[in-house]
Amino acid sequence: MSKYNALWEYIQKNGSPSIKLSFNEIHDIAGIEIDHSFLRYKKELTQYGYQVGKISLKEQTVFFNKIG
């Protein structure tokens, strides 16, 4: 079980073609701070039908895009 499972499930249930979440929103959903390990874990999201798009450190946001 991944530490980001709660986030992946939230994104999948949302169902939108594209989702933008702030680092704070990700913390609230997943219960953990986003850190460098997120780059390793992001490949798990494809199992939920999404992929990680742009990660903005300046704006502290992450875009998630539906696959297909």
CYANA upper distance limits for C-alpha pairs under 8 A (distance plus 0.5 A):
  1 MET  CA      5 ASN  CA      7.42
  2 SER  CA     41 TYR  CA      8.22
  3 LYS  CA     30 ALA  CA      8.10
  4 TYR  CA      8 TRP  CA      6.82
  4 TYR  CA     30 ALA  CA      6.52
  4 TYR  CA     41 TYR  CA      7.97
  5 ASN  CA      9 GLU  CA      6.57
  5 ASN  CA     30 ALA  CA      8.02
  6 ALA  CA     10 TYR  CA      6.63
  6 ALA  CA     29 ILE  CA      7.12
  6 ALA  CA     30 ALA  CA      5.75
  7 LEU  CA     11 ILE  CA      6.74
  7 LEU  CA     26 ILE  CA      7.38
  7 LEU  CA     29 ILE  CA      6.37
  7 LEU  CA     30 ALA  CA      5.67
  8 TRP  CA     12 GLN  CA      6.71
  8 TRP  CA     45 LEU  CA      6.42
  8 TRP  CA     48 TYR  CA      7.22
  9 GLU  CA     13 LYS  CA      6.59
  9 GLU  CA     48 TYR  CA      7.86
 10 TYR  CA     14 ASN  CA      6.67
 10 TYR  CA     29 ILE  CA      8.01
 11 ILE  CA     15 GLY  CA      7.27
 11 ILE  CA     19 ILE  CA      8.08
 11 ILE  CA     50 TYR  CA      8.40
 11 ILE  CA     64 PHE  CA      8.40
 12 GLN  CA     48 TYR  CA      6.39
 12 GLN  CA     49 GLY  CA      7.54
 12 GLN  CA     50 TYR  CA      7.89
 15 GLY  CA     66 LYS  CA      8.43
 16 SER  CA     66 LYS  CA      7.76
 17 PRO  CA     65 ASN  CA      6.37
 17 PRO  CA     66 LYS  CA      5.46
 18 SER  CA     63 PHE  CA      7.45
 18 SER  CA     64 PHE  CA      6.12
 18 SER  CA     65 ASN  CA      5.00
 18 SER  CA     66 LYS  CA      6.68
 19 ILE  CA     63 PHE  CA      6.16
 19 ILE  CA     64 PHE  CA      5.57
 19 ILE  CA     65 ASN  CA      7.01
 20 LYS  CA     61 THR  CA      7.21
 20 LYS  CA     62 VAL  CA      6.22
 20 LYS  CA     63 PHE  CA      4.97
 20 LYS  CA     64 PHE  CA      6.84
 21 LEU  CA     25 GLU  CA      6.39
 21 LEU  CA     26 ILE  CA      6.94
 21 LEU  CA     61 THR  CA      6.05
 21 LEU  CA     62 VAL  CA      5.95
 21 LEU  CA     63 PHE  CA      7.03
 22 SER  CA     26 ILE  CA      6.77
 22 SER  CA     59 GLU  CA      8.46
 22 SER  CA     60 GLN  CA      6.21
 22 SER  CA     61 THR  CA      4.64
 22 SER  CA     62 VAL  CA      6.78
 23 PHE  CA     27 HIS  CA      6.69
 23 PHE  CA     33 GLU  CA      7.97
 23 PHE  CA     34 ILE  CA      6.98
 23 PHE  CA     60 GLN  CA      5.99
 23 PHE  CA     61 THR  CA      6.14
 23 PHE  CA     62 VAL  CA      7.79
 24 ASN  CA     28 ASP  CA      6.75
 24 ASN  CA     33 GLU  CA      8.38
 25 GLU  CA     29 ILE  CA      6.67
 26 ILE  CA     30 ALA  CA      6.32
 26 ILE  CA     31 GLY  CA      8.19
 26 ILE  CA     32 ILE  CA      8.23
 26 ILE  CA     33 GLU  CA      7.98
 26 ILE  CA     34 ILE  CA      7.65
 27 HIS  CA     31 GLY  CA      5.56
 27 HIS  CA     32 ILE  CA      5.46
 27 HIS  CA     33 GLU  CA      5.60
 27 HIS  CA     34 ILE  CA      7.27
 28 ASP  CA     32 ILE  CA      8.01
 34 ILE  CA     38 PHE  CA      6.83
 36 HIS  CA     40 ARG  CA      8.45
 37 SER  CA     41 TYR  CA      6.99
 38 PHE  CA     42 LYS  CA      6.35
 39 LEU  CA     43 LYS  CA      8.40
 41 TYR  CA     45 LEU  CA      8.34
 42 LYS  CA     51 GLN  CA      7.89
 42 LYS  CA     52 VAL  CA      6.88
 43 LYS  CA     51 GLN  CA      7.81
 43 LYS  CA     52 VAL  CA      8.47
 44 GLU  CA     48 TYR  CA      8.22
 45 LEU  CA     49 GLY  CA      7.34
 45 LEU  CA     50 TYR  CA      6.13
 45 LEU  CA     51 GLN  CA      6.25
 45 LEU  CA     52 VAL  CA      7.94
 46 THR  CA     50 TYR  CA      5.51
 46 THR  CA     51 GLN  CA      5.97
 46 THR  CA     67 ILE  CA      8.13
 49 GLY  CA     66 LYS  CA      6.46
 49 GLY  CA     67 ILE  CA      5.99
 50 TYR  CA     64 PHE  CA      7.04
 50 TYR  CA     65 ASN  CA      5.94
 50 TYR  CA     66 LYS  CA      4.78
 50 TYR  CA     67 ILE  CA      5.58
 51 GLN  CA     64 PHE  CA      6.22
 51 GLN  CA     65 ASN  CA      5.89
 51 GLN  CA     66 LYS  CA      6.91
 51 GLN  CA     67 ILE  CA      7.03
 52 VAL  CA     62 VAL  CA      7.85
 52 VAL  CA     63 PHE  CA      6.67
 52 VAL  CA     64 PHE  CA      5.12
 52 VAL  CA     65 ASN  CA      6.84
 53 GLY  CA     62 VAL  CA      7.46
 53 GLY  CA     63 PHE  CA      5.43
 53 GLY  CA     64 PHE  CA      5.73
 53 GLY  CA     65 ASN  CA      6.68
 54 LYS  CA     62 VAL  CA      6.38
 54 LYS  CA     63 PHE  CA      5.78
 54 LYS  CA     64 PHE  CA      8.20
 55 ILE  CA     60 GLN  CA      8.08
 55 ILE  CA     61 THR  CA      6.52
 55 ILE  CA     62 VAL  CA      5.01
 55 ILE  CA     63 PHE  CA      6.96
 56 SER  CA     60 GLN  CA      5.90
 56 SER  CA     61 THR  CA      5.75
 56 SER  CA     62 VAL  CA      6.77
 57 LEU  CA     61 THR  CA      7.35
